[in-house]
Amino acid sequence: MSYAALHEHHQRLSHLRHVEAIVSWDESAMMPPGGGEARADAVSTLRGTIHQTATRPELGEWFERAFGERANLEAWQQANLREMHREWFRATALPQQLVEAMSRAESRSEQAWRTLRSQNDFASFLPLLRDVVSRKREVAQALGEQLRLSPYDALLDGFEPGARSAAIEPLFTRLRAFLPGFIAQALERQKSEQVLPTVGPFAVERQRWLGLELMRRVGFNFSHGRLDTSHHPFCGGVPQDVRITTRYDVNDYAKSLMGVLHETGHAKYEQNLPPSWLTQPVGSARSMSVHESQSLLLEMQVCRSRAFLEFAAPHIQQAFPDAVSVAPGAYTPENLFLQAARVEPSYIRVDADEVTYPCHVVLRFELEKSLIDGSLRVDDVPEAWNAKMTELLGLSTLGNDRDGCLQDVHWPAGLFGYFPTYTLGALTAAQLYQAAGRAISDLEDQIRRGEFATLDAWLRDNVWSQGSFLETNDLVTRATGSPLSTAAFERHVTRRYIERL
């Protein structure tokens, strides 16, 4: 039976990707700087081997026979066959030589970015970024021809199966229309509020203790995961061994804490994927927007809420007794909420509040589309970045590429097509949380008590246990009762930032 052969084939592929995931995490979190060049070559070879395995000549015939057997397959196996074929069809568009060249360019670029960003040195980074963009355009062209998509949509489809720019642009156009006026309204609302600052220093070991404690309380499974540090917070590893990272600022504990909780949302999704499907494509997370919805649902919908901060305040006070003794009023639940629910246009995407955050994503979405279609030269990225930053957030990044076009790891790592999934995820998170609130009448009271099991059960039923069984649009519609829109997000930010609920 050809389906059985494909099942076994993907089991072997999952083992190779397991190794790739852990090695990639190690490169970002543990590898000494001197290991970079050798690691880039090793990872390139590994990815080439994975690609060679994923495109074995006999697979085309196996798929043809398996589709003929489809009526005899269970529903989850039919979905798995769909996902296997999608993965294979994309892989066969790319020659192994290009895969390995792309991998080397990405590894060298990302490793150099870690140093050059801190030095605000775009000029030295420029040749590496040119190489990444050039290679990625080759990849996008090859994928686009195979999938009959525009080059950018072919890259987007790799992170968000089935998504197209034409469907995203109306959502982003609506946000572009809604957000400027709303940001001004929220800033005006804040003028009447007195918010006390939390003043450090906050020792890294105490920040780590707090992050670990709240990870445990919200349901992270430490027998299948861990917390480390890196230049850029991320969630890596595999479902059975989830590796999340954060970075610490001794003057601002909240950046790390909210980063930890954000990545914990990603991790809980991975840790709760259907166990019996884990070595198969159908057992993977559905898409990056669904993945981001889980991190943003935990961080933004839950952990920045008034209810959660009533629960978390005693833990924060316990973590930093010296700071609390100096300014006890700054660590009350009400003050912590006003701090967490504060709108302030800023340079750094990962530190942005949830109201201005979509502006950061729209900027990157528009620029990376232009980089891939060739209408924006890599050399002109800093100037183009500054123009859109000024337009969307009223901030200039001229001469400050460290906080401008060098701030994210995504382009150095070749992740073009990823950025829009962040805001799609924010919209999905708001819609899912609204649906969960309808299903769980006392949801906020449970969060206030530090009880998350009922919410987790709802997410497990509607999102986590589904893996990639459903297409993204079907998953969202089934869980929430309607297709994705901006309505729930707009209602959420109005309640939190204007009505202060």
Beta strands, then each sheet from edge to edge (+ up, - down):
strand 1: 225-229
strand 2: 235-238
strand 3: 241-246
sheet 1: 1+ 3+ 2-
end
